[in-house]
Amino acid sequence: SLSDKARRQGVRRRPTGRSPMTGRAPMRLSDLPPEVKLNILRRLDGDNVDGGNGLDRMCGSSSQLSSHVLYSPTATLSHIATLPNSSTLPVSVLETLFADGLAVHDSFLPTSLYQECSTALESAQIDMAIGKLNQINGESWSADSIRGDVIRFIKSQDSSIPDCIHRVRECLEDVAKQIGFGAGLDLGPIEIQLAHYAGNGTGYKPHVDSTETVAPNRTVTAVLYLNQDMWTPSDGGCLRAHLISGHRDIRPVGNRLVLFMSKWLLHEVLPVFSSRFAMSAFIHC
C-alpha cells in the first residue's frame, strides 16, 4: 500500500492535529471552562479533596491555604525588601501574594476612616447600577444570572461621592503602586469599583477577574470590605477561593483587605444575607 511504501522510504506522515482514534482536533486546556480546568489540575496534583461540603452555601470554617493555587509565580521578590517602611502593606503580605496568589490583611484602614466610610455608605444616596457595561471593552454583564450586586466605578473627579470614599480610593491606589513596585512591574490603569449587596440572598457565581477578551491586563484584585456591623456567619457572603487542594472561604470581615491574582484565581461570592459594601481595586501591570 501507499502507506507501507512511505514507511519503507522513511517518509513521515505530516501531523494533522487530529486524534488518530477519533479524527477530531485535540481540545486545549485553555479552551475549557474554569471549573473543568480546576478539576483537571486537582487530579494532576493527586489531591481529590473536596475542600468542604459542597452543599454548604453558608460560610464555613476556612481551610488551610495551599500554595498550589491556580497561579504560576512570575514576579521576583528582589524588589520587596527595598520597599519603604511607610508602605501601606506589610512586606509579609506582598510575599504571600506573590508566592501563593492570595493574601489577606486585616485592619487595613485607620479605624476612624473605616468607621466614617462604613457609616457614610449606609446613609449616602449613591447611584449604582445592575449589569453595568464592562468598563474595559463595552461587553455587557449578564447580571441576572451571574451576579447580584450593584456597582459603580469611582473616578477621582466624581464630586457626588463622599470625601471619605475618595480617601479610601487613594489608599487602594497606594496599594496598587506598592504592588507594582514590589513586583518590579510598570503600573497601568487602576480601576476602583464600589459594590453593594442588598442582603437578599444573591451572590456572584464562580469567575475570574481577567480573561483574554475581558480586562486582559488586570493583574491583581484587591477587595476591601466596608461592613458597618460586625460580621456573623448568618450574614453569609464569604469570598470562596477555589484552590487546587479544595476551596477556602474568606469571611467578609469589616476593614479586611483580600488580594489575589486576577487572571488565575477562580472565586465566587456566596449568598449574602445582610447589606454589605465593598471597594475593589483592579490593578493593571
N, C-alpha and C positions, 0 to 999 in steps of 0.2 A: 504494500500500500504506500501512498504518498508519505504518510507519517513515518512508516518504517524506513523508507528511503532517507527521509530527513534526519532520522536518528543516526543511521549509518554514516551519513556525511557530516555528522556533528553539528547539524543546524538546530538551533534552539527556537522553540516557538515564542513568538512575541507575547508578553503578558497582556492579557485582555482586561485586567482589573476586575474580573468576574470570578465568582466561586466555581470551581470545576464540578462541584456537587449540585449546585442549584442554578448555575448560569446567571446569577444575579450579582450586581456590584456589591462589594462588602460595605457594611454600614460602619461609618466612623463614629467613634465615641463622642466627638463634638456635636454630632447630629442628634444625639439622644436627649430627652428631657432631663432636667437636673436631678429629679428623683431617681431615674433609672441609672444615671451616672453614679449617684451616691451608692446605690445598692451594689453595683459592679465593683466600685472601689472598696466597699466594705468586705466583699468576698475575697478580693485580691489581697486585702490586708489580713485575711484569716480571722476576722472577727465578725461573728454574726449577732453580736449583742444588739438587742433592740434599743437599748438605752432608756427603757422605761415602758410603762403601759401605754400603748398606742391609743387606747380608748379614753385615756385621761386627758381631757382638754383643758383642765384647770392647771394651775402652776404647781408642779411637783417639786420635790427636793432636787437641787442641782447635782448632776453627776460630776465626777472629776473631769476637768478639761484635758482632752488628749491633744498631744502635739500633732496627731495625724488628722488635721483638718483639711478641707479642700483648698489647700493653699501651698504653693511652692515658693519658699522664701527667695527673693531676688535682691532685696535691699541688704547692703552691708551694714554692719553695726559699728564701723570705724568712726562714723561721724557722731555717734550718740554721746560719747564721752566728752566731746567738745561743746556740748550744749551749755548755755549759761545757767547758773544756779537759779536764776529768777524765772526759769521756764515755767509755762503753765502746767505741764505734766511732769511727774517724776520720771527719771530715766528708766526706772524699772518697768513702768507701764509701756513705754516705747519698745523696750527689749521684748516684752511679752507679745506685743502686737506684731513685731517683725518676725519673731520666732514661731508663733502659734497662729497668727492670722486673726486673733481675737483677744481683746483685753477689756477689763472692767476697772473703773476708777470711781470710788465713792467720794462724796463731799467735794464735788468739782468746783462749784461756785462758792464765794464767800456767803455765809449764812444769811446775812442781811439782804444781799442781792437775790438769792434764791427765794427767800420769803416774799420779797417785794414783787418779784416776777410771777411766782405761782399765784399770788393773790390777784394781781392785775389781770392775769389771763382769764380767771373765772368771772371777772366783772366787766372786762373790756368788750366792746362790740366790734369784733374784727371780722371783716368779710372773708369767708373761706369757701372753698368750692369742692364739690364731689366730682371726680372724674375730670379734673383739670387737665388741659393739654400738657403733654410732656414738654418740658422747657428746653429739651435738647434738640429734638427733631420734629416736633409737632405731632407725634403719634398720640392717639387717644388712649387713656386708661379705661379698661372695662371695669369700672369701679364696682358695679352692682354684683359682679361675680367674684372679684378678686380682693377688693379692699373695702373697708367700711369706715374709713376716716375721712375727714375733710382737711384740706391743706391750703397753704399759701406760702409762696416763696417770698422771703423777706429781702428787700433791697435797702441799701444804705440811705437812699434819699426818700424813703417812704415815711412821710410825716404822720400818717394815720396810725402808725404802730407806736405803742407806749415806749417811752425812752428806756425803761429798764430792759425791754426786749432787745433793743438795739445794743445795749451794753452786753447782753448775753451773746448776741450775734458777734460782737467784737471779740469776746472770749473764745468763741468757736473758731473764728478766723485766726486767732493766735495759735490755737491748737493745730490748725492746718499748716501754718508757717513752721511750727516746730516739727511736725511730721515730715514735711518736705525737706527741711534742713537735716533732720536726723537720718533720713534715708539717702541724702545726697542727691535728691531729685529736684528738677525745676518745677516750681509750683505753678499750676494753671488756675483756671477759674474755680471759685468756691461757691457752691450753691447752698443757701441756708433756707431750710424749709420748716415751717411751723405746722404741726399736725394735731388734730383733736379727735379723740374717740368719745362719743356721747355716752357710752356705757350701756348700749342696747344689745350686747352680745355679739357684735361684729368683730372681725379681726382682719388679718391680712394673710392670704394664702402663701405657701412656700414660693420664694422667688430669690433672685439675686439682683443687686442694685446696678449692675453693669453687664451689658452683653455686647456682642459685635455690632449690633444695629441700634441699640438704645443706650445712650450715655456710655460709649465705649471707653472714654478716658477717665471715668471715675475710678479712683484707686483705693481710697479709704472712706468709709462711712463712720461718722461719729453721731451717736444718738444720746441726747441729754433729756432725762425725764424731769418734768416740772410739775409733778403731782402736788396739790396743795395739802392733802391729808396724808397721814401715814398709810402706807400700803398694807393690805391684808390679803391672804390667799383668796378670799371670796371676791376680791376686786378683779381677779384674773388679769389677762393682758400680758403674760410673760412673753419675752422675746425668745423663741425657740431656735437655737442654732443647731443645724444638722451637721454633725461631725461624722467622720468615718467610723468611729467607735460607737456611735449612737447619737444621742442628742443631749444638749444642755439647755435647761430652762433658766433664763436670766430674769430675775424679778425686777419689775419696773419701779424700783425704789426712788423716791424723790431725790433730786440732786445727784443721781448716778449717771455717769458717762460710760457708754459702751462704744468701743471702737472695733471695727473689723474690716477685712479686705473686701471691697465692694464686688469684685468680679468672681470671687471664689466661694464665699460663704453663703450657702443656701440657708435661708432663715424665714421665719414667719412670726406673725403676732397672733397669739392665742386669743380666743374671745374675751373681750373687755366688758366688764360689768359695772364700771363706775367711770365718771367723767375723768378724762386724762389728757393732758397736753404734753407734747414733747417737741424739742427742736433738734433738727438733724443738719449736719454739715456733710455735703458730698464733696470730697476733696479730689481735685484733679492733679495728677502729677505726670 
